[in-house]
Amino acid sequence: MTTVAGAQSVSRTIQVLRAIANGTGRGVTLAQITKHTGLTKPTTHRLLQALVAEGMVDRSENDGYFLGPECYALGVIADHRYGLRTIVAEPVARIARECGDSAFFSIRSGQHSICLVREDGDYPLKTHVLQPGKRLPIGIGGGGIAMLAALDDDEVEQCIAANADECAQHFPNDLPDNLRARVEECRSLGYGINRGSVIKGSWGIGAAVRDSEGRLLGALTIAAIEDRMQPERQQELGPELVAEARALEKRIRAAQQLR
């Protein structure tokens, strides 16, 4: 019984940290955290007090809660282990420079994805849906579709089921049947297409990236305004992005072999 209670506390603590991280650098209020996690206000407040005491969370009287310095320190240590930010930074910057739009690398985190790197090209009109640290259910956005399609059929259904409530509440254009259809399209084309399902007018394409063991690691994405992501340009950029994903996989394998 103690083990279950302890595990539940850890799970709730992680939910709170993820809710704060979802603010992508903006302060998050107690009300926003309770809404995001589904926890009661007293439970959320108790967990926040403990996290503040440990330096994992900072609190501003005016702006709410932020991830604290201890989270940053742990992230730096983790980055030394995985080194992904360093590996993906150059190709993401080059993709953005060459296409003129915004390019991203997102990493898989269970049944969600987290944006790790974003670079903007020189085209003046940009989409701002995805920022570093943004957490989304797998299947949401061009990269999310590519990640979902890279899983086997059983895992696809597990992800869809696990994220069904979140999608119904926050992503009404990304319900189970929508996601299944996009998975089939992605598997046929080789890349995922987001036709403004998250925010109207913000379109994107994505290509899955695997690690040296062949496991889904994340995805590269290009996002642009609708006028710049019509079929002709999708057909141009999609295969190029897939080629970039394969090249990135080789870089990741080479880096892992050196460790």
Secondary structure, 3 states (H helix, E strand, C coil): CHHHHHHHHHHHHHHHHHHHHCCCCCCECHHHHHHHHCCCHHHHHHHHHHHHHCCCEEEECCCEEEECHHHHHHHHHHHHHHCHHHHHHHHHHHHHHHHCCEEEEEEEECCEEEEEEEEECCCCCCCCCCCCCCEEECCCHHHHHHHHHHCCHHHHHHHHHHCHHHHHHHCCCCCHHHHHHHHHHHHHHCCEEEECCCCCCEEEEEEEEECCCCCEEEEEEEEEEHHHCCHHHHHHHHHHHHHHHHHHHHHHHHHHHCC
